[in-house]
Amino acid sequence: MGSALPTDKLDRHNYASWEYKMQQYLLGQGYWSYIEGAQVTSPDITNANYPTWQQGASRVMYCLATCVQDHMLSYIRDAKTPTEAWKNLKKIFAASTTARRLQLRQELNNIRQGDMSVTDYTLRIKDLCDSLGSINVAVDDDEMVHICLGGLAQKYGSFRTAITTREKPPSFFDLQSMLMVEENHTRSKSTASDGQMLYTHDDLGRGHRHGRGNRGRNGRGRGGRGPQQFNSRQQEGRNSQGNSGKKGSFHQPASTRQNQQTECWYCGKPGHFEAECRKKKKASAASPRQHADSNKTNFLDNLV
C-alpha cells in the first residue's frame, strides 16, 4: 500500500472516527471493494483470479489487524473475508457507540463550572463536543454557547444576562475570549475589595495603638484615632490610681468613678462635693452652739 496507515488504533471510544479514517484510506488505495463491492465474495480456489483476490484480501486484513488493539485481533483472525472482519468489528462497537453517545450527551447537558476556571470549563465543553463528533454526533456552535452559559458559576450572572439578551449571540470561540476577560475583571475587583478591608482593619489597629501609647495633654491619643471609650476608661483608671493610691479598675461603678474625679470646694479634698463635706457640716452644726455659749457668757457677765 502506497501511503501510511492511520495511526489511531480502534478502541471502545473512537469507533466512529476510526471507521471513517479506515474507509477513506481503503478507498484511496483501491481496496474498498473488498469491504463493499465486487471483491466482497471470494472466487473459487480453482478460478484463475483467486490468487489476485487473495493477495488483495490479505492486504486489507493486514491493514485492519494493524489498526486495532491486540486483544481485538480475534475478531479479524476468525473472519474468512475482509468484509466479514469489518462487520464483526461494527457489530461489537455499534452497541458501545450508542451507550457512549448517551453518556457524553448527558455529561454535556449537565456540565457545570463549579470551581473550574473559565479556561478549564470551556475546554471541557470542547472536549465533550469533539468526543461526540468522533461518533458522528454533531453539536453546533449555538448549542455549545447555550450549554456554556447555562453552566456558568453564579458570579457570572450579570455576564450571562448580558450575552443572552444580545440580538446576535457570539460564537463559542468569541465567548471563550469574553469569559477570560470577565474572569480577570472579577478577580481584580475581588482583590481590590480584599485590600480595602485589610487597610481598614490595619488602620483601626493603628488607632488603638496610638490611643494607648501616645497620650496628649487632654488624655486623647496623639493621632486622635483611638477608640474614645477605651481612652475614657483608661483615664478613669489613672485618676483612680493617682487619687486613692490604688490601681484603677475598668469595672468600678460609674458613681464611684465619678466621685473619684470630683474635688470639694470647701475642704479641698477629692471624692465628694461641697454639699456632702463632713467638715462643713460639723462647722455648721458647731456654729449655733458657739453662738449660744457666747450669749450665755455675756448674760452671766452682765449679772455679775
C-alpha positions as CSV (number, residue, x, y, z in Angstrom):
1,M,0.0,0.0,0.0
2,G,1.4,3.4,-1.1
3,S,0.6,5.7,1.9
4,A,1.0,5.2,5.6
5,L,-1.8,3.6,7.6
6,P,-3.9,5.6,10.1
7,T,-2.1,5.9,13.4
8,D,-5.2,5.8,15.7
9,K,-6.0,2.3,16.8
10,L,-9.5,1.2,17.4
11,D,-10.8,1.2,20.9
12,R,-14.2,1.4,22.6
13,H,-14.3,5.2,22.4
14,N,-13.3,6.0,18.9
15,Y,-15.0,3.6,16.6
16,A,-16.8,6.3,14.6
17,S,-13.7,8.3,13.8
18,W,-11.7,5.1,13.2
19,E,-14.3,3.8,10.7
20,Y,-14.3,7.0,8.8
21,K,-10.5,7.1,8.5
22,M,-10.2,3.4,7.5
23,Q,-12.9,3.8,4.9
24,Q,-11.1,6.8,3.3
25,Y,-7.8,5.0,3.4
26,L,-9.1,1.9,1.7
27,L,-11.0,3.9,-0.9
28,G,-7.8,5.8,-1.7
29,Q,-5.8,2.6,-2.1
30,G,-8.4,1.0,-4.2
31,Y,-9.3,-1.8,-1.8
32,W,-12.7,-0.7,-0.6
33,S,-14.3,-3.1,-3.0
34,Y,-13.2,-5.9,-0.6
35,I,-15.5,-4.4,2.1
36,E,-18.4,-3.2,-0.2
37,G,-18.2,-4.0,-3.8
38,A,-17.3,-6.7,-6.4
39,Q,-14.5,-8.2,-4.3
40,V,-16.6,-9.0,-1.3
41,T,-17.0,-12.7,-2.2
42,S,-14.0,-14.9,-2.6
43,P,-13.8,-16.7,-6.0
44,D,-13.4,-20.4,-6.3
45,I,-9.9,-21.6,-5.4
46,T,-9.7,-23.1,-9.0
47,N,-10.5,-19.7,-10.5
48,A,-7.6,-18.0,-12.3
49,N,-8.4,-14.7,-10.4
50,Y,-8.2,-16.3,-7.0
51,P,-4.5,-15.6,-6.4
52,T,-5.1,-11.9,-7.2
53,W,-8.1,-11.7,-5.0
54,Q,-6.3,-13.5,-2.2
55,Q,-3.4,-11.1,-2.4
56,G,-5.7,-8.0,-2.2
57,A,-7.8,-9.5,0.6
58,S,-4.6,-10.2,2.6
59,R,-3.5,-6.6,2.3
60,V,-6.9,-5.4,3.6
61,M,-6.8,-7.9,6.5
62,Y,-3.3,-6.7,7.4
63,C,-4.5,-3.1,7.4
64,L,-7.4,-3.9,9.7
65,A,-5.2,-6.0,12.1
66,T,-2.6,-3.3,12.3
67,C,-5.2,-0.6,13.2
68,V,-6.9,-2.4,16.1
69,Q,-5.8,-3.2,19.7
70,D,-4.1,-6.6,20.1
71,H,-6.9,-8.0,22.1
72,M,-9.3,-7.4,19.2
73,L,-7.4,-9.5,16.7
74,S,-9.6,-12.5,17.3
75,Y,-12.5,-10.6,15.5
76,I,-10.3,-10.4,12.4
77,R,-8.4,-13.6,12.6
78,D,-11.6,-15.7,12.7
79,A,-13.1,-14.0,9.7
80,K,-12.8,-15.6,6.2
81,T,-13.1,-12.4,4.2
82,P,-12.3,-8.7,4.8
83,T,-16.0,-7.8,4.7
84,E,-16.8,-10.3,7.4
85,A,-14.0,-8.9,9.6
86,W,-15.4,-5.4,9.0
87,K,-18.9,-6.5,10.0
88,N,-17.6,-8.2,13.2
89,L,-15.9,-5.0,14.4
90,K,-19.0,-3.0,13.6
91,K,-21.3,-5.4,15.4
92,I,-19.1,-5.3,18.5
93,F,-18.7,-1.5,18.7
94,A,-22.1,-0.3,17.5
95,A,-23.8,-1.0,20.8
96,S,-20.9,0.6,22.8
97,T,-21.1,3.6,20.5
98,T,-24.7,4.1,21.3
99,A,-24.0,3.9,25.1
100,R,-21.1,6.2,24.6
101,R,-23.2,8.7,22.8
102,L,-25.8,8.8,25.5
103,Q,-23.2,9.1,28.2
104,L,-21.4,12.0,26.5
105,R,-24.6,13.8,25.7
106,Q,-25.8,13.5,29.3
107,E,-22.5,14.7,30.6
108,L,-22.5,17.7,28.2
109,N,-26.1,18.7,29.2
110,N,-25.3,18.5,32.9
111,I,-21.9,20.2,32.9
112,R,-21.4,23.0,35.5
113,Q,-18.4,25.3,36.1
114,G,-18.2,24.8,39.8
115,D,-14.7,25.6,41.0
116,M,-13.1,25.3,37.5
117,S,-11.5,28.2,35.8
118,V,-13.0,29.6,32.7
119,T,-10.3,28.1,30.6
120,D,-10.8,24.6,32.1
121,Y,-14.5,24.9,31.9
122,T,-14.7,25.8,28.2
123,L,-12.0,23.3,27.2
124,R,-14.0,20.6,28.9
125,I,-17.1,21.5,26.9
126,K,-15.0,21.5,23.7
127,D,-13.6,18.0,24.5
128,L,-17.1,16.6,25.1
129,C,-18.3,18.0,21.8
130,D,-15.2,16.6,20.0
131,S,-15.8,13.2,21.5
132,L,-19.4,13.3,20.3
133,G,-18.2,14.3,16.9
134,S,-15.9,11.3,16.8
135,I,-19.0,9.1,17.0
136,N,-20.9,11.1,14.3
137,V,-22.9,13.2,16.7
138,A,-22.6,16.9,15.7
139,V,-23.0,19.7,18.2
140,D,-23.4,23.1,16.5
141,D,-21.8,26.3,17.7
142,D,-25.0,27.9,19.1
143,E,-25.7,24.8,21.2
144,M,-22.2,25.0,22.6
145,V,-22.7,28.6,23.6
146,H,-26.1,27.8,25.2
147,I,-24.6,25.0,27.2
148,C,-21.6,27.1,28.3
149,L,-23.7,30.0,29.5
150,G,-26.1,27.7,31.3
151,G,-23.4,26.1,33.4
152,L,-21.5,29.3,34.4
153,A,-21.0,30.0,38.1
154,Q,-23.3,32.4,40.0
155,K,-20.8,35.2,40.0
156,Y,-21.1,35.4,36.2
157,G,-24.9,36.0,36.4
158,S,-24.7,39.6,35.1
159,F,-22.4,38.5,32.2
160,R,-24.8,35.7,31.3
161,T,-27.7,38.0,31.2
162,A,-25.9,40.5,29.0
163,I,-24.9,37.8,26.5
164,T,-28.3,36.1,26.3
165,T,-30.1,39.4,25.7
166,R,-27.9,40.3,22.7
167,E,-29.5,40.3,19.3
168,K,-26.8,38.1,17.8
169,P,-25.0,35.7,20.2
170,P,-21.3,35.3,19.9
171,S,-19.5,32.2,18.6
172,F,-18.2,29.8,21.1
173,F,-14.6,30.9,20.3
174,D,-15.5,34.6,20.9
175,L,-17.4,33.6,24.1
176,Q,-14.2,31.9,25.4
177,S,-12.3,35.2,25.0
178,M,-15.0,37.3,26.5
179,L,-15.2,34.9,29.5
180,M,-11.5,35.2,30.1
181,V,-11.7,39.0,30.2
182,E,-14.7,38.8,32.6
183,E,-12.8,36.4,34.8
184,N,-9.8,38.7,35.0
185,H,-12.1,41.7,35.8
186,T,-13.9,39.7,38.5
187,R,-10.6,38.6,40.1
188,S,-9.2,42.2,40.1
189,K,-12.4,43.5,41.8
190,S,-12.2,40.8,44.4
191,T,-8.5,41.5,45.1
192,A,-9.2,45.3,45.4
193,S,-12.1,44.6,47.8
194,D,-9.9,42.4,50.0
195,G,-7.2,45.0,50.0
196,Q,-9.6,47.7,51.1
197,M,-10.8,45.6,54.0
198,L,-7.3,44.8,55.1
199,Y,-6.4,48.6,55.0
200,T,-9.4,49.4,57.1
201,H,-8.6,46.8,59.8
202,D,-5.0,47.8,59.9
203,D,-5.9,51.5,60.2
204,L,-8.2,50.7,63.1
205,G,-5.4,48.7,64.8
206,R,-3.1,51.7,64.5
207,G,-5.8,53.8,66.0
208,H,-5.9,51.5,69.1
209,R,-2.1,51.6,69.4
210,H,-2.0,55.4,69.2
211,G,-4.7,55.7,71.7
212,R,-2.8,53.5,74.2
213,G,0.8,54.6,73.7
214,N,0.8,58.3,72.9
215,R,-1.4,60.3,75.2
216,G,-1.6,64.0,74.9
217,R,-2.4,66.7,77.4
218,N,-6.1,66.1,77.3
219,G,-5.9,62.3,77.6
220,R,-6.5,61.6,74.0
221,G,-4.4,59.6,71.6
222,R,-1.9,61.6,69.6
223,G,-3.5,60.7,66.3
224,G,-7.0,61.1,67.7
225,R,-7.9,57.7,66.2
226,G,-8.0,55.6,69.3
227,P,-11.5,54.5,70.5
228,Q,-13.0,57.1,72.7
229,Q,-14.5,54.6,75.1
230,F,-11.1,52.9,75.7
231,N,-9.3,56.2,76.4
232,S,-12.1,57.3,78.7
233,R,-11.8,54.2,80.8
234,Q,-8.1,54.3,80.8
235,Q,-8.2,58.0,82.0
236,E,-10.6,57.0,84.8
237,G,-8.3,54.2,85.9
238,R,-5.4,56.6,86.0
239,N,-7.3,59.2,88.0
240,S,-8.4,56.5,90.4
241,Q,-4.8,55.3,90.9
242,G,-3.5,58.8,91.4
243,N,-6.2,59.9,93.9
244,S,-6.6,56.8,96.0
245,G,-3.1,55.2,95.7
246,K,-4.7,52.0,94.4
247,K,-4.7,50.6,90.9
248,G,-7.8,51.8,88.9
249,S,-10.2,49.2,87.5
250,F,-12.4,49.4,84.4
251,H,-15.1,47.6,86.3
252,Q,-15.8,50.1,89.1
253,P,-19.3,51.5,89.4
254,A,-20.0,54.7,87.5
255,S,-20.9,56.6,90.6
256,T,-17.6,55.6,92.3
257,R,-15.5,56.6,89.3
258,Q,-17.4,60.0,89.2
259,N,-16.8,60.7,92.9
260,Q,-13.1,59.9,92.5
261,Q,-12.8,62.7,89.9
262,T,-14.6,65.4,92.0
263,E,-13.0,67.8,94.5
264,C,-14.7,69.5,97.4
265,W,-14.5,73.3,97.2
266,Y,-14.8,73.7,101.0
267,C,-12.0,71.4,102.3
268,G,-10.2,70.8,99.0
269,K,-10.2,67.0,99.3
270,P,-11.2,64.8,96.4
271,G,-14.0,62.2,96.4
272,H,-17.1,64.4,97.4
273,F,-18.9,67.6,96.7
274,E,-19.1,70.6,98.9
275,A,-22.7,69.8,99.9
276,E,-21.5,66.4,101.1
277,C,-18.5,67.7,103.0
278,R,-18.5,66.4,106.6
279,K,-16.1,69.1,107.8
280,K,-18.5,71.8,106.6
281,K,-21.5,70.0,108.2
282,K,-19.6,69.8,111.5
283,A,-18.7,73.5,111.3
284,S,-22.2,74.4,110.5
285,A,-23.5,72.3,113.5
286,A,-21.0,73.8,115.8
287,S,-21.8,77.5,114.9
288,P,-25.2,77.7,116.7
289,R,-23.8,76.1,119.9
290,Q,-20.9,78.5,119.9
291,H,-23.2,81.4,119.5
292,A,-25.5,80.2,122.3
293,D,-22.5,79.7,124.7
294,S,-21.3,83.2,123.8
295,N,-24.7,84.7,124.7
296,K,-24.8,82.8,127.9
297,T,-21.4,84.0,128.9
298,N,-22.3,87.6,128.2
299,F,-25.5,87.3,130.2
300,L,-23.6,86.0,133.3
301,D,-21.1,88.7,133.0
302,N,-23.9,91.3,133.0
303,L,-25.4,89.8,136.1
304,V,-22.1,90.0,137.9
